[in-house]
Each structure stands twice: as structure tokens, then as C-alpha cells.
């Protein structure tokens, strides 16, 4: 059984930083893509950032430069370093993985709140 465990969310002042972590465990042969999505209150879930096994990245326009996604293939972990946080970054952040075979998996979500 595949499990995603997220950590690092919390409450910070606008302009501050947070680092989210997601650890994937279980029956996983290979993970093609790992990513982070978020859902703000009253809005649809949106892609924040994603990274391939080879290190290619994609970012939402609203977060590029400020956020950095990275992964540790040996540990099956993905990270999201968030800097210069804005109030509009507030929301529930979800970890996502796309295995080489089988369905995608999602984490439980972790709350990120940037106050001003």
C-alpha cells in the first residue's frame, strides 16, 4: 500500500518562508513525477510545482522565483521551499506522485497560512 506523509505546513508572517516535505513509501517501483498542488478557500485546486525524475520542473506563474521544488530519488521524497510568502499563498497544499505504473497518489494535505 502506498502512503504519502506530508509535513512542514504552518502559520507564518507574510514575507516569511516554509519548507514542505513529502515522503512516499510502500509498493512503489518508480516515480515519474512528483508535485505540489494547493487549494485556497473558495477556489479550485491548482498546480503549484512539479518535478520529473530527471529534474525538469514546472511552476505556476504566481509562485515561480519564490518557490523551489526538489526531490530526493533515493529517499522517495519531494520538497517545496517557499519564500517571500504572500497572503494569497494561503491554502491547503497537497503532495502528488505519478508512478511509472499504476494510479496517481495524493497526500492528505497540509495547511499553509501566510498572514499580514
The first five atom37 places (N, CA, C, CB, O) and aatype in JSON, in Angstrom:
{
  "aatype": [20, 20, 20, 20, 20, 20, 20, 20, 20, 20, 20, 20, 20, 20, 20, 20, 20, 20, 20, 20, 20, 20, 20, 20, 20, 20, 20, 20, 20, 20, 20, 20, 20, 20, 20, 20, 20, 20, 20, 20, 20, 20, 20, 20, 20, 20, 20, 20, 20, 20, 20, 20, 20, 20, 20, 20, 20, 20, 20, 20, 20, 20, 20, 20, 20, 20, 20, 20, 20, 20, 20, 20, 20, 20, 20, 20, 20, 20, 20, 20, 20, 20, 20, 20, 20, 20, 20, 20, 20, 20, 20, 20, 20, 20, 20, 20, 20, 20, 20, 20, 20, 20, 20, 20, 20, 20, 20, 20, 20, 20, 20, 20, 20, 20, 20, 20],
  "atom_mask": [
    [1, 1, 1, 1, 1],
    [1, 1, 1, 1, 1],
    [1, 1, 1, 1, 1],
    [1, 1, 1, 1, 1],
    [1, 1, 1, 1, 1],
    [1, 1, 1, 1, 1],
    [1, 1, 1, 1, 1],
    [1, 1, 1, 1, 1],
    [1, 1, 1, 1, 1],
    [1, 1, 1, 1, 1],
    [1, 1, 1, 1, 1],
    [1, 1, 1, 1, 1],
    [1, 1, 1, 1, 1],
    [1, 1, 1, 1, 1],
    [1, 1, 1, 1, 1],
    [1, 1, 1, 1, 1],
    [1, 1, 1, 1, 1],
    [1, 1, 1, 1, 1],
    [1, 1, 1, 1, 1],
    [1, 1, 1, 1, 1],
    [1, 1, 1, 1, 1],
    [1, 1, 1, 1, 1],
    [1, 1, 1, 1, 1],
    [1, 1, 1, 1, 1],
    [1, 1, 1, 1, 1],
    [1, 1, 1, 1, 1],
    [1, 1, 1, 1, 1],
    [1, 1, 1, 1, 1],
    [1, 1, 1, 1, 1],
    [1, 1, 1, 1, 1],
    [1, 1, 1, 1, 1],
    [1, 1, 1, 1, 1],
    [1, 1, 1, 1, 1],
    [1, 1, 1, 1, 1],
    [1, 1, 1, 1, 1],
    [1, 1, 1, 1, 1],
    [1, 1, 1, 1, 1],
    [1, 1, 1, 1, 1],
    [1, 1, 1, 1, 1],
    [1, 1, 1, 1, 1],
    [1, 1, 1, 1, 1],
    [1, 1, 1, 1, 1],
    [1, 1, 1, 1, 1],
    [1, 1, 1, 1, 1],
    [1, 1, 1, 1, 1],
    [1, 1, 1, 1, 1],
    [1, 1, 1, 1, 1],
    [1, 1, 1, 1, 1],
    [1, 1, 1, 1, 1],
    [1, 1, 1, 1, 1],
    [1, 1, 1, 1, 1],
    [1, 1, 1, 1, 1],
    [1, 1, 1, 1, 1],
    [1, 1, 1, 1, 1],
    [1, 1, 1, 1, 1],
    [1, 1, 1, 1, 1],
    [1, 1, 1, 1, 1],
    [1, 1, 1, 1, 1],
    [1, 1, 1, 1, 1],
    [1, 1, 1, 1, 1],
    [1, 1, 1, 1, 1],
    [1, 1, 1, 1, 1],
    [1, 1, 1, 1, 1],
    [1, 1, 1, 1, 1],
    [1, 1, 1, 1, 1],
    [1, 1, 1, 1, 1],
    [1, 1, 1, 1, 1],
    [1, 1, 1, 1, 1],
    [1, 1, 1, 1, 1],
    [1, 1, 1, 1, 1],
    [1, 1, 1, 1, 1],
    [1, 1, 1, 1, 1],
    [1, 1, 1, 1, 1],
    [1, 1, 1, 1, 1],
    [1, 1, 1, 1, 1],
    [1, 1, 1, 1, 1],
    [1, 1, 1, 1, 1],
    [1, 1, 1, 1, 1],
    [1, 1, 1, 1, 1],
    [1, 1, 1, 1, 1],
    [1, 1, 1, 1, 1],
    [1, 1, 1, 1, 1],
    [1, 1, 1, 1, 1],
    [1, 1, 1, 1, 1],
    [1, 1, 1, 1, 1],
    [1, 1, 1, 1, 1],
    [1, 1, 1, 1, 1],
    [1, 1, 1, 1, 1],
    [1, 1, 1, 1, 1],
    [1, 1, 1, 1, 1],
    [1, 1, 1, 1, 1],
    [1, 1, 1, 1, 1],
    [1, 1, 1, 1, 1],
    [1, 1, 1, 1, 1],
    [1, 1, 1, 1, 1],
    [1, 1, 1, 1, 1],
    [1, 1, 1, 1, 1],
    [1, 1, 1, 1, 1],
    [1, 1, 1, 1, 1],
    [1, 1, 1, 1, 1],
    [1, 1, 1, 1, 1],
    [1, 1, 1, 1, 1],
    [1, 1, 1, 1, 1],
    [1, 1, 1, 1, 1],
    [1, 1, 1, 1, 1],
    [1, 1, 1, 1, 1],
    [1, 1, 1, 1, 1],
    [1, 1, 1, 1, 1],
    [1, 1, 1, 1, 1],
    [1, 1, 1, 1, 1],
    [1, 1, 1, 1, 1],
    [1, 1, 1, 1, 1],
    [1, 1, 1, 1, 1],
    [1, 1, 1, 1, 1],
    [1, 1, 1, 1, 1],
    [1, 1, 1, 1, 1]
  ],
  "atom_positions": [
    [[0.84, -1.19, 0.0], [0.0, 0.0, 0.0], [0.88, 1.24, 0.0], [-0.95, 0.0, 1.22], [1.84, 1.33, 0.77]],
    [[0.56, 2.2, -0.86], [1.33, 3.42, -0.99], [0.81, 4.47, -0.01], [1.28, 3.94, -2.42], [-0.39, 4.63, 0.16]],
    [[1.74, 5.16, 0.61], [1.38, 6.2, 1.56], [2.25, 7.43, 1.34], [1.52, 5.69, 3.01], [3.45, 7.32, 1.13]],
    [[1.64, 8.6, 1.4], [2.34, 9.87, 1.33], [2.18, 10.59, 2.66], [1.81, 10.74, 0.15], [1.07, 10.79, 3.14]],
    [[3.3, 10.97, 3.26], [3.29, 11.66, 4.54], [3.88, 13.04, 4.34], [4.08, 10.87, 5.61], [5.03, 13.19, 3.93]],
    [[3.08, 14.07, 4.63], [3.48, 15.45, 4.43], [3.78, 16.11, 5.76], [2.39, 16.21, 3.69], [3.24, 15.74, 6.8]],
    [[4.65, 17.1, 5.71], [4.98, 17.87, 6.9], [5.51, 19.23, 6.48], [6.01, 17.13, 7.77], [5.87, 19.44, 5.32]],
    [[5.55, 20.15, 7.42], [6.15, 21.45, 7.19], [5.2, 22.61, 7.08], [6.94, 21.39, 5.98], [5.63, 23.76, 7.08]],
    [[3.91, 22.34, 6.99], [2.95, 23.43, 6.92], [2.85, 24.17, 8.24], [1.6, 22.91, 6.52], [3.32, 23.69, 9.27]],
    [[2.25, 25.33, 8.19], [2.09, 26.12, 9.39], [1.67, 27.53, 9.11], [3.36, 26.12, 10.16], [1.26, 27.87, 8.0]],
    [[1.77, 28.34, 10.14], [1.39, 29.74, 10.08], [2.65, 30.6, 10.11], [0.45, 30.11, 11.25], [3.48, 30.47, 11.01]],
    [[2.78, 31.48, 9.12], [3.92, 32.38, 9.05], [3.45, 33.77, 8.69], [4.95, 31.87, 8.04], [2.36, 33.96, 8.15]],
    [[4.29, 34.73, 8.99], [4.03, 36.11, 8.59], [4.31, 36.28, 7.11], [4.88, 37.08, 9.41], [5.21, 35.63, 6.56]],
    [[3.55, 37.14, 6.46], [3.83, 37.44, 5.06], [5.27, 37.88, 4.91], [2.87, 38.53, 4.54], [5.79, 38.67, 5.7]],
    [[5.91, 37.36, 3.88], [7.33, 37.61, 3.67], [8.22, 36.53, 4.24], [7.7, 38.91, 4.28], [9.42, 36.5, 3.96]],
    [[7.66, 35.64, 5.03], [8.42, 34.56, 5.62], [8.56, 33.36, 4.71], [7.78, 34.14, 6.9], [8.2, 33.41, 3.53]],
    [[9.1, 32.27, 5.27], [9.4, 31.08, 4.49], [8.91, 29.83, 5.19], [10.89, 30.98, 4.22], [8.82, 29.78, 6.41]],
    [[8.6, 28.81, 4.39], [8.27, 27.49, 4.88], [8.85, 26.47, 3.92], [6.73, 27.31, 5.02], [9.01, 26.74, 2.73]],
    [[9.16, 25.29, 4.44], [9.63, 24.19, 3.61], [8.74, 22.98, 3.84], [11.11, 23.85, 3.92], [8.7, 22.42, 4.93]],
    [[8.02, 22.58, 2.8], [7.16, 21.42, 2.86], [7.93, 20.18, 2.44], [5.92, 21.62, 1.99], [8.76, 20.23, 1.54]],
    [[7.63, 19.06, 3.09], [8.24, 17.78, 2.76], [7.16, 16.75, 2.55], [9.21, 17.34, 3.86], [6.11, 16.79, 3.2]],
    [[7.42, 15.82, 1.65], [6.51, 14.72, 1.39], [7.32, 13.46, 1.18], [5.6, 15.01, 0.16], [8.19, 13.41, 0.31]],
    [[7.04, 12.45, 1.97], [7.72, 11.17, 1.88], [6.77, 10.11, 1.35], [8.28, 10.75, 3.25], [5.69, 9.91, 1.89]],
    [[7.17, 9.46, 0.28], [6.39, 8.38, -0.31], [6.95, 7.04, 0.13], [6.38, 8.49, -1.84], [8.16, 6.83, 0.1]],
    [[6.08, 6.15, 0.53], [6.5, 4.82, 0.96], [5.51, 3.78, 0.49], [6.67, 4.77, 2.48], [4.38, 4.11, 0.11]],
    [[5.92, 2.53, 0.53], [5.07, 1.43, 0.12], [5.56, 0.77, -1.16], [3.67, 1.92, -0.07], [6.74, 0.83, -1.49]],
    [[4.63, 0.15, -1.85], [4.96, -0.61, -3.06], [5.07, 0.31, -4.26], [3.91, -1.69, -3.31], [4.16, 0.39, -5.09]],
    [[6.19, 1.0, -4.35], [6.45, 1.92, -5.45], [7.71, 1.47, -6.18], [6.6, 3.39, -4.95], [8.78, 1.37, -5.58]],
    [[7.57, 1.2, -7.46], [8.71, 0.79, -8.25], [9.52, 2.0, -8.7], [8.27, -0.02, -9.46], [10.73, 2.06, -8.5]],
    [[8.84, 2.96, -9.32], [9.5, 4.15, -9.82], [8.48, 5.28, -9.92], [10.17, 3.88, -11.19], [7.34, 5.06, -10.33]],
    [[8.89, 6.49, -9.55], [8.02, 7.65, -9.59], [8.47, 8.57, -10.71], [8.01, 8.39, -8.23], [9.57, 9.11, -10.66]],
    [[7.62, 8.73, -11.71], [7.96, 9.6, -12.83], [7.95, 11.07, -12.43], [6.99, 9.37, -13.97], [8.91, 11.8, -12.68]],
    [[6.87, 11.5, -11.8], [6.67, 12.91, -11.48], [6.21, 13.05, -10.04], [5.65, 13.56, -12.45], [5.39, 12.26, -9.56]],
    [[6.73, 14.04, -9.36], [6.27, 14.41, -8.04], [5.89, 15.89, -8.09], [7.36, 14.13, -6.94], [6.54, 16.68, -8.77]],
    [[4.84, 16.24, -7.37], [4.4, 17.62, -7.45], [3.64, 18.08, -6.22], [3.55, 17.8, -8.64], [3.3, 17.3, -5.33]],
    [[3.38, 19.37, -6.21], [2.6, 20.01, -5.16], [1.45, 20.78, -5.79], [3.49, 20.94, -4.32], [1.62, 21.5, -6.77]],
    [[0.28, 20.62, -5.21], [-0.92, 21.35, -5.58], [-1.44, 22.07, -4.35], [-2.0, 20.4, -6.17], [-1.1, 21.73, -3.22]],
    [[-2.26, 23.08, -4.58], [-2.84, 23.78, -3.46], [-4.28, 24.16, -3.76], [-2.02, 25.02, -3.11], [-4.67, 24.29, -4.92]],
    [[-5.04, 24.35, -2.71], [-6.42, 24.76, -2.83], [-6.69, 25.86, -1.81], [-7.39, 23.56, -2.63], [-6.67, 25.62, -0.6]],
    [[-6.92, 27.05, -2.31], [-7.25, 28.18, -1.46], [-8.73, 28.16, -1.13], [-6.86, 29.51, -2.13], [-9.52, 27.56, -1.86]],
    [[-9.12, 28.8, -0.04], [-10.54, 28.83, 0.33], [-11.4, 29.38, -0.8], [-10.74, 29.66, 1.58], [-11.14, 30.47, -1.32]],
    [[-12.42, 28.64, -1.17], [-13.34, 29.07, -2.21], [-12.82, 28.95, -3.62], [-13.71, 30.45, -1.97], [-13.47, 29.43, -4.55]],
    [[-11.66, 28.32, -3.82], [-11.07, 28.2, -5.14], [-10.8, 26.73, -5.47], [-9.79, 29.01, -5.24], [-10.79, 25.88, -4.58]],
    [[-10.57, 26.45, -6.75], [-10.27, 25.11, -7.19], [-8.81, 24.76, -6.92], [-10.58, 24.96, -8.67], [-7.95, 25.64, -6.8]],
    [[-8.54, 23.47, -6.83], [-7.18, 23.01, -6.64], [-6.35, 23.35, -7.89], [-7.13, 21.49, -6.36], [-6.83, 23.19, -9.01]],
    [[-5.13, 23.82, -7.68], [-4.28, 24.22, -8.78], [-2.87, 23.67, -8.6], [-4.24, 25.73, -8.91], [-2.42, 23.42, -7.48]],
    [[-2.2, 23.48, -9.73], [-0.82, 23.04, -9.69], [0.07, 24.17, -9.18], [-0.36, 22.58, -11.08], [-0.04, 25.31, -9.64]],
    [[0.94, 23.84, -8.25], [1.94, 24.78, -7.76], [3.28, 24.54, -8.44], [2.08, 24.67, -6.23], [3.88, 25.45, -9.0]],
    [[3.74, 23.3, -8.38], [5.01, 22.94, -8.98], [5.08, 21.43, -9.18], [6.19, 23.42, -8.11], [4.45, 20.68, -8.44]],
    [[5.85, 21.01, -10.16], [6.07, 19.6, -10.37], [7.5, 19.38, -10.83], [5.08, 19.03, -11.39], [8.14, 20.29, -11.37]],
    [[8.0, 18.17, -10.62], [9.37, 17.85, -10.98], [9.44, 16.41, -11.45], [10.32, 18.08, -9.8], [8.88, 15.51, -10.81]],
    [[10.13, 16.18, -12.56], [10.31, 14.84, -13.08], [11.47, 14.15, -12.38], [10.54, 14.88, -14.6], [12.22, 14.78, -11.63]],
    [[11.61, 12.86, -12.63], [12.7, 12.12, -12.04], [14.05, 12.68, -12.48], [12.6, 10.65, -12.39], [15.02, 12.64, -11.73]],
    [[14.1, 13.19, -13.7], [15.33, 13.76, -14.21], [15.6, 15.18, -13.78], [15.32, 13.71, -15.67], [16.66, 15.73, -14.07]],
    [[14.65, 15.8, -13.08], [14.87, 17.13, -12.54], [14.22, 18.27, -13.29], [16.29, 17.36, -12.47], [14.4, 19.43, -12.91]],
    [[13.48, 17.99, -14.35], [12.77, 19.06, -15.05], [11.62, 19.56, -14.19], [12.25, 18.56, -16.42], [10.92, 18.77, -13.56]],
    [[11.43, 20.88, -14.16], [10.44, 21.48, -13.28], [9.46, 22.36, -14.04], [11.12, 22.29, -12.21], [9.75, 22.88, -15.12]],
    [[8.28, 22.5, -13.45], [7.27, 23.43, -13.91], [6.67, 24.12, -12.7], [6.18, 22.71, -14.74], [6.45, 23.5, -11.67]],
    [[6.4, 25.42, -12.84], [5.84, 26.21, -11.76], [4.66, 27.01, -12.24], [6.89, 27.12, -11.16], [4.6, 27.43, -13.39]],
    [[3.71, 27.22, -11.35], [2.67, 28.19, -11.61], [3.3, 29.58, -11.7], [1.58, 28.15, -10.52], [4.26, 29.88, -10.98]],
    [[2.76, 30.41, -12.57], [3.32, 31.75, -12.75], [3.36, 32.54, -11.44], [2.52, 32.51, -13.79], [4.26, 33.35, -11.22]],
    [[2.38, 32.3, -10.59], [2.27, 33.07, -9.36], [3.34, 32.73, -8.33], [0.94, 32.86, -8.77], [3.53, 33.5, -7.38]],
    [[4.03, 31.59, -8.49], [4.99, 31.16, -7.48], [6.42, 31.04, -7.98], [4.57, 29.85, -6.92], [7.34, 30.93, -7.17]],
    [[6.62, 31.08, -9.29], [7.97, 30.91, -9.79], [8.87, 32.03, -9.29], [7.98, 30.86, -11.33], [8.42, 33.16, -9.11]],
    [[10.11, 31.72, -9.07], [11.12, 32.57, -8.46], [11.04, 32.47, -6.94], [10.96, 34.04, -8.91], [12.06, 32.35, -6.26]],
    [[9.82, 32.52, -6.39], [9.67, 32.47, -4.94], [9.71, 31.06, -4.39], [8.38, 33.13, -4.54], [10.22, 30.84, -3.29]],
    [[9.19, 30.09, -5.14], [9.13, 28.7, -4.69], [10.13, 27.86, -5.46], [7.7, 28.13, -4.85], [10.43, 28.14, -6.62]],
    [[10.65, 26.83, -4.81], [11.56, 25.89, -5.45], [11.17, 24.47, -5.07], [13.01, 26.18, -5.05], [11.08, 24.13, -3.89]],
    [[10.94, 23.63, -6.08], [10.64, 22.23, -5.84], [11.9, 21.4, -6.07], [9.49, 21.74, -6.75], [12.69, 21.69, -6.97]],
    [[12.07, 20.37, -5.25], [13.21, 19.48, -5.4], [12.79, 18.08, -4.95], [14.43, 19.98, -4.58], [11.76, 17.91, -4.31]],
    [[13.6, 17.09, -5.29], [13.28, 15.73, -4.9], [14.55, 14.95, -4.6], [12.47, 15.02, -5.99], [15.63, 15.26, -5.11]],
    [[14.4, 13.96, -3.76], [15.47, 13.04, -3.42], [15.0, 11.67, -3.87], [15.82, 13.08, -1.89], [14.2, 11.03, -3.18]],
    [[15.5, 11.21, -5.0], [15.03, 9.95, -5.57], [15.39, 8.75, -4.7], [15.61, 9.77, -6.95], [14.64, 7.78, -4.64]],
    [[16.52, 8.82, -4.03], [16.94, 7.71, -3.17], [16.01, 7.54, -1.98], [18.35, 7.93, -2.69], [15.81, 6.43, -1.5]],
    [[15.43, 8.64, -1.51], [14.54, 8.61, -0.35], [13.07, 8.69, -0.71], [14.89, 9.73, 0.58], [12.21, 8.64, 0.17]],
    [[12.76, 8.81, -2.0], [11.38, 9.0, -2.46], [10.71, 10.16, -1.74], [10.58, 7.71, -2.23], [9.6, 10.05, -1.23]],
    [[11.41, 11.28, -1.72], [10.88, 12.48, -1.07], [10.87, 13.65, -2.04], [11.7, 12.83, 0.17], [11.7, 13.74, -2.94]],
    [[9.91, 14.53, -1.85], [9.81, 15.75, -2.61], [9.63, 16.91, -1.63], [8.65, 15.69, -3.64], [8.98, 16.77, -0.6]],
    [[10.21, 18.05, -1.98], [10.2, 19.21, -1.11], [9.69, 20.43, -1.86], [11.6, 19.47, -0.53], [9.78, 20.51, -3.09]],
    [[9.16, 21.36, -1.12], [8.77, 22.64, -1.68], [9.26, 23.73, -0.75], [7.23, 22.73, -1.89], [8.72, 23.93, 0.34]],
    [[10.29, 24.44, -1.18], [10.81, 25.57, -0.43], [10.04, 26.81, -0.86], [12.35, 25.75, -0.65], [10.07, 27.2, -2.03]],
    [[9.37, 27.43, 0.08], [8.54, 28.59, -0.19], [9.12, 29.8, 0.51], [7.08, 28.34, 0.25], [9.29, 29.79, 1.73]],
    [[9.42, 30.83, -0.25], [9.98, 32.06, 0.28], [9.11, 33.23, -0.13], [11.43, 32.25, -0.21], [8.29, 33.14, -1.04]],
    [[9.3, 34.35, 0.57], [8.53, 35.57, 0.29], [7.04, 35.27, 0.21], [9.01, 36.21, -1.01], [6.37, 35.7, -0.73]],
    [[6.55, 34.55, 1.18], [5.15, 34.13, 1.16], [4.21, 35.32, 1.21], [4.87, 33.19, 2.33], [4.45, 36.3, 1.91]],
    [[3.13, 35.2, 0.45], [2.11, 36.22, 0.38], [0.8, 35.68, 0.93], [1.93, 36.7, -1.06], [0.61, 34.47, 1.03]],
    [[-0.08, 36.59, 1.3], [-1.37, 36.18, 1.82], [-2.1, 35.27, 0.84], [-2.22, 37.41, 2.14], [-2.77, 34.32, 1.26]],
    [[-1.97, 35.54, -0.45], [-2.65, 34.74, -1.45], [-2.06, 33.34, -1.63], [-2.62, 35.45, -2.75], [-2.63, 32.53, -2.37]],
    [[-0.94, 33.04, -0.97], [-0.4, 31.69, -0.98], [-1.12, 30.78, 0.01], [1.07, 31.72, -0.66], [-0.92, 29.57, 0.0]],
    [[-1.95, 31.36, 0.84], [-2.65, 30.59, 1.87], [-3.55, 29.53, 1.25], [-3.46, 31.52, 2.76], [-4.28, 29.8, 0.29]],
    [[-3.51, 28.33, 1.8], [-4.35, 27.25, 1.32], [-3.85, 25.91, 1.83], [-4.4, 27.25, -0.19], [-2.88, 25.84, 2.57]],
    [[-4.53, 24.86, 1.41], [-4.11, 23.5, 1.73], [-3.24, 23.0, 0.59], [-5.34, 22.57, 1.96], [-3.64, 23.02, -0.57]],
    [[-2.05, 22.54, 0.93], [-1.09, 22.06, -0.05], [-1.07, 20.54, -0.04], [0.32, 22.63, 0.24], [-0.97, 19.91, 1.01]],
    [[-1.16, 19.96, -1.24], [-1.24, 18.51, -1.41], [-0.04, 18.0, -2.18], [-2.53, 18.12, -2.11], [0.35, 18.57, -3.21]],
    [[0.54, 16.93, -1.7], [1.6, 16.22, -2.4], [0.99, 15.23, -3.38], [2.54, 15.5, -1.4], [-0.02, 14.6, -3.08]],
    [[1.59, 15.11, -4.55], [1.11, 14.19, -5.59], [2.28, 13.46, -6.22], [0.31, 14.95, -6.66], [3.33, 14.05, -6.46]],
    [[2.1, 12.17, -6.48], [3.1, 11.4, -7.21], [2.45, 10.67, -8.36], [3.81, 10.41, -6.27], [1.29, 10.24, -8.28]],
    [[3.21, 10.53, -9.45], [2.78, 9.8, -10.63], [3.75, 8.64, -10.84], [2.71, 10.73, -11.89], [4.81, 8.83, -11.43]],
    [[3.39, 7.45, -10.37], [4.28, 6.3, -10.57], [4.41, 5.92, -12.04], [3.77, 5.1, -9.78], [3.56, 6.26, -12.86]],
    [[5.48, 5.2, -12.35], [5.67, 4.72, -13.72], [4.52, 3.8, -14.12], [7.01, 4.0, -13.85], [4.08, 3.82, -15.27]],
    [[4.05, 3.0, -13.19], [2.92, 2.11, -13.41], [1.91, 2.31, -12.3], [3.37, 0.63, -13.48], [2.27, 2.5, -11.14]],
    [[0.65, 2.28, -12.65], [-0.41, 2.4, -11.66], [-0.92, 3.82, -11.53], [0.08, 1.92, -10.34], [-0.47, 4.73, -12.24]],
    [[-1.87, 4.01, -10.62], [-2.54, 5.3, -10.49], [-1.72, 6.32, -9.7], [-3.87, 5.12, -9.83], [-0.77, 5.97, -9.0]],
    [[-2.12, 7.58, -9.83], [-1.53, 8.63, -9.02], [-1.94, 8.49, -7.56], [-1.94, 10.0, -9.56], [-2.95, 7.88, -7.24]],
    [[-1.13, 9.06, -6.69], [-1.42, 9.08, -5.26], [-1.34, 10.49, -4.74], [-0.47, 8.16, -4.5], [-0.56, 11.31, -5.24]],
    [[-2.15, 10.77, -3.72], [-2.23, 12.09, -3.12], [-2.03, 12.02, -1.63], [-3.57, 12.73, -3.43], [-2.44, 11.07, -0.97]],
    [[-1.38, 13.04, -1.09], [-1.26, 13.18, 0.34], [-2.54, 13.72, 0.95], [-0.1, 14.06, 0.69], [-3.48, 14.06, 0.24]],
    [[-2.55, 13.8, 2.26], [-3.72, 14.26, 2.99], [-3.88, 15.77, 2.98], [-3.65, 13.78, 4.4], [-4.96, 16.28, 3.29]],
    [[-2.84, 16.47, 2.62], [-2.86, 17.92, 2.6], [-2.33, 18.51, 3.89], [-4.26, 18.42, 2.35], [-2.52, 17.96, 4.97]],
    [[-1.66, 19.64, 3.77], [-1.15, 20.36, 4.93], [-1.45, 21.84, 4.76], [0.37, 20.11, 5.11], [-1.27, 22.41, 3.68]],
    [[-1.9, 22.46, 5.84], [-2.33, 23.85, 5.79], [-1.14, 24.79, 5.8], [-3.25, 24.16, 6.96], [-0.22, 24.64, 6.62]],
    [[-1.15, 25.75, 4.9], [-0.18, 26.83, 4.86], [-0.93, 28.14, 4.97], [0.69, 26.77, 3.56], [-1.82, 28.43, 4.17]],
    [[-0.56, 28.93, 5.96], [-1.21, 30.22, 6.16], [-0.17, 31.31, 6.27], [-2.1, 30.19, 7.42], [0.72, 31.26, 7.12]],
    [[-0.27, 32.31, 5.4], [0.58, 33.48, 5.44], [-0.28, 34.67, 5.81], [1.31, 33.7, 4.08], [-1.17, 35.07, 5.06]],
    [[-0.01, 35.24, 6.95], [-0.79, 36.36, 7.45], [-0.06, 37.67, 7.26], [-1.13, 36.15, 8.92], [1.17, 37.71, 7.16]],
    [[-0.82, 38.74, 7.2], [-0.25, 40.07, 7.02], [-0.85, 41.04, 8.01], [-0.46, 40.56, 5.6], [-0.49, 42.22, 8.01]]
  ]
}
